[in-house]
Amino acid sequence: MFELFFLRPDALKALEDPMVKKILPRYVKVVEDKAIARFQIAKRIPCKRSIENLGEEKLWRIHDELMKKFYEMMRTLDEGKKKLKEFKIPSRSLLDLKIKLTEEIMKSCELCERKCHVNRLEGELGFCRVGKGCLISSEFIHMGEEPFVTPSHTIFFMGCTFHCQYCQNWNISQWYEAGYEISPKELAARIERRRGEGARNVNFVGGEPTPSLLCILKTLNVCNANIPVIWNSNFYMSEKTMKILEGIVDMYLSDFKYGNDECASRLSKVSNFFSICTRNHLFAAKTAELTIRHLILPNHVDCCSKPVLKWIAKDIKERAIVNIMDQYRPEYKAHEYPEINRRITEKEFVEVVKYAKRLGLNFIT
């Protein structure tokens, strides 16, 4: 543990930062093993009804009822009225129900807002080209995340729901490498081992984690570690996926790229980005804790950076930490787009930071 922090001394006391303690209080407690990770609670909510032959509509009704019990149990545990060991893992749980719902959705897939409607359980592939199993590029303890996230057990899943022309993980997101298969049981064992090695959290990323939701849920269902779950995502998830993630994710780590649909369409090949992304941020801020990353793009200060920060300030100002990122570098196909075929200037970075200060945002750089 101390060897890891030697590499990032700024991470050592990051959980004591007043802003972190104010906006991410429960995340901090789970990191310190003073509270229970949400997925461990979901595993202990009994689902007493048979779910095998029910349609999706009935499954959602049961899900909504069990989510009420989830919040009751979480409140009981957080207030110290009971200990986790007093709740046994039932033969069928809320987490099992979330797995079943995910399988139903994947029969005509709409885990993300592309809604390809392919039957992924039968081997059909949509835009993301992700199958039904667990396919990852790598997993390791990452020392390059935000100080309060580091050291982070980061799991990079193959495939993505975006096609960013400047993607820095293009070899993963666009399948220039094959990745390797891993079972949920083995992946859970690695999460447990990394927690023992000093990881503060398990950080599901990619690519994009959304297409691998089934794998992730199955992994957490056999994971015994009390470790906070981070969902590191482009936030193009469908509303159904957001409901499934409720009660599983402890902290969302979003990538809020664009301030308008035109830039999103041109540079990431997605439609209706801003309304979908903001909708999901509102839900995330309501149901869990939230850190928002915004990568400044060259020549996109006025069209993207300022609208993104303005929206955050207006709608979720006190419920999110914003990381204003200056590390953009031209990658992948960026050379085909002259306005982003360079790094950002110091002037662009300073302008965005000054704007964040004027808005009174809780931000880091």
Long-range contacts (C-beta under 8 A, 24 or more apart in sequence): 1-197, 1-198, 4-141, 4-143, 4-151, 4-197, 4-198, 5-151, 5-198, 7-143, 8-143, 8-147, 8-150, 8-151, 10-147, 11-143, 11-147, 11-148, 11-150, 11-151, 14-146, 14-147, 14-148, 14-150, 15-148, 17-147, 17-148, 19-321, 19-362, 20-148, 20-321, 22-362, 23-289, 23-290, 23-318, 23-319, 23-320, 23-321, 23-362, 24-148, 24-251, 24-289, 24-291, 24-321, 25-289, 26-78, 26-250, 26-289, 27-201, 27-228, 27-250, 27-251, 27-289, 28-148, 30-226, 30-227, 30-228, 30-250, 31-200, 31-201, 31-228, 33-226, 35-77, 35-78, 36-74, 36-77, 36-84, 36-226, 37-225, 37-226, 37-227, 37-228, 37-229, 37-250, 38-74, 38-229, 38-247, 38-248, 38-249, 38-250, 38-288, 39-95, 39-220, 39-223, 39-229, 39-247, 39-248, 40-84, 40-226, 41-70, 41-73, 41-74, 41-77, 41-84, 41-247, 42-70, 42-93, 42-94, 42-95, 42-98, 42-247, 42-248, 43-89, 43-93, 43-94, 43-95, 43-220, 43-221, 44-73, 44-84, 44-87, 44-88, 44-89, 44-90, 44-93, 45-69, 45-70, 45-73, 45-90, 45-93, 45-94, 45-95, 46-90, 46-92, 46-93, 47-90, 47-92, 47-93, 47-94, 47-96, 47-97, 48-92, 51-92, 51-96, 51-97, 51-100, 56-101, 56-104, 56-105, 59-97, 59-100, 59-101, 59-104, 60-101, 60-243, 62-97, 63-94, 63-97, 63-98, 63-101, 63-243, 66-94, 66-97, 67-94, 67-246, 67-247, 69-94, 70-94, 70-247, 84-226, 94-247, 95-217, 95-220, 95-221, 95-248, 96-221, 98-217, 98-244, 98-247, 98-248, 99-214, 99-217, 99-218, 99-221, 101-240, 101-244, 102-213, 102-214, 102-217, 102-244, 103-214, 105-240, 105-241, 106-132, 106-214, 110-238, 110-240, 111-210, 111-211, 111-213, 111-237, 111-238, 111-240, 111-241, 112-161, 112-208, 112-210, 112-211, 112-236, 112-237, 112-238, 112-241, 113-161, 113-236, 113-237, 113-238, 113-270, 113-272, 113-276, 114-161, 114-236, 114-270, 115-238, 127-161, 128-159, 128-160, 128-161, 128-208, 128-210, 128-211, 129-159, 129-175, 130-157, 130-158, 130-159, 130-211, 130-212, 132-214, 133-181, 133-215, 134-181, 134-182, 134-183, 134-184, 134-187, 134-212, 134-215, 134-218, 134-219, 135-159, 135-179, 135-180, 135-181, 135-182, 135-212, 135-215, 136-179, 136-180, 136-182, 136-187, 137-171, 137-172, 137-177, 137-179, 137-180, 137-206, 137-207, 139-187, 139-190, 139-194, 141-194, 141-197, 141-198, 141-199, 142-203, 145-203, 146-253, 146-291, 146-321, 146-323, 146-364, 147-364, 148-200, 149-200, 149-201, 149-203, 149-230, 149-253, 149-291, 150-200, 151-198, 151-199, 151-200, 152-199, 152-200, 152-201, 152-202, 152-203, 152-230, 153-190, 153-191, 153-194, 153-195, 153-199, 153-201, 153-202, 153-203, 153-227, 154-203, 154-205, 154-232, 155-187, 155-202, 155-203, 155-204, 155-205, 156-205, 156-206, 156-207, 157-204, 157-205, 157-206, 157-207, 157-208, 157-209, 157-211, 157-212, 157-215, 158-206, 158-207, 158-212, 159-206, 159-207, 159-208, 159-211, 159-212, 160-206, 160-207, 160-208, 160-211, 160-234, 161-208, 161-210, 161-211, 161-234, 161-236, 161-270, 162-208, 162-234, 162-236, 162-268, 162-269, 162-270, 163-268, 163-269, 163-270, 164-257, 164-267, 164-268, 164-332, 165-267, 165-268, 165-269, 165-332, 165-333, 165-334, 165-336, 165-337, 165-340, 166-267, 166-297, 166-328, 166-330, 166-331, 166-332, 166-333, 166-334, 166-337, 166-340, 167-331, 167-332, 168-329, 168-331, 168-332, 169-206, 169-207, 170-331, 170-332, 172-206, 172-207, 173-206, 173-207, 173-208, 174-332, 184-215, 184-218, 184-219, 184-221, 184-222, 185-222, 187-215, 187-219, 188-219, 188-220, 188-222, 188-223, 188-224, 191-219, 191-223, 191-225, 191-227, 192-223, 192-224, 192-225, 195-225, 195-226, 195-227, 199-227, 200-228, 201-227, 201-228, 201-229, 201-230, 201-250, 201-251, 202-227, 202-228, 202-229, 202-230, 203-230, 203-232, 203-253, 204-229, 204-230, 204-231, 204-232, 205-232, 205-233, 208-233, 208-234, 208-236, 209-233, 210-236, 210-237, 210-241, 213-241, 213-244, 213-245, 217-244, 217-248, 220-248, 234-268, 235-276, 235-277, 235-280, 235-281, 235-284, 236-270, 236-273, 236-276, 236-277, 236-280, 237-280, 239-279, 239-283, 242-280, 242-283, 242-284, 246-283, 246-287, 246-288, 247-287, 249-284, 249-288, 250-288, 250-289, 251-288, 251-289, 251-290, 251-291, 252-284, 252-288, 252-289, 252-290, 252-291, 253-291, 253-293, 254-280, 254-281, 254-284, 254-290, 254-291, 254-292, 254-293, 255-293, 255-295, 256-281, 256-292, 256-293, 256-294, 256-308, 256-312, 257-294, 257-295, 257-297, 257-304, 257-308, 258-300, 258-304, 258-308, 259-303, 259-304, 259-305, 259-306, 259-307, 259-308, 259-311, 260-303, 260-304, 260-307, 262-303, 263-300, 263-303, 263-304, 266-337, 267-297, 267-337, 267-340, 278-311, 278-315, 281-312, 281-315, 281-316, 281-320, 282-315, 282-316, 285-316, 285-319, 285-320, 289-319, 290-316, 290-319, 290-320, 290-321, 291-320, 291-321, 291-322, 291-323, 292-320, 292-321, 292-322, 292-323, 293-322, 293-323, 293-325, 294-322, 294-323, 294-324, 294-325, 295-325, 295-327, 295-328, 296-324, 296-325, 296-326, 296-328, 296-344, 296-348, 296-349, 296-352, 297-328, 297-340, 297-344, 298-328, 298-339, 298-340, 298-342, 298-343, 298-344, 298-345, 298-348, 299-339, 299-340, 300-339, 300-340, 301-348, 301-351, 301-352, 305-352, 305-355, 306-352, 306-355, 309-352, 309-355, 309-356, 309-359, 309-361, 310-359, 312-359, 312-361, 313-359, 313-360, 313-361, 317-359, 317-360, 317-361, 317-362, 318-362, 320-362, 321-362, 321-363, 321-364, 322-356, 322-361, 322-362, 322-363, 322-364, 323-363, 323-364, 323-365, 324-349, 324-352, 324-353, 324-356, 324-363, 324-364, 324-365, 325-365, 326-365
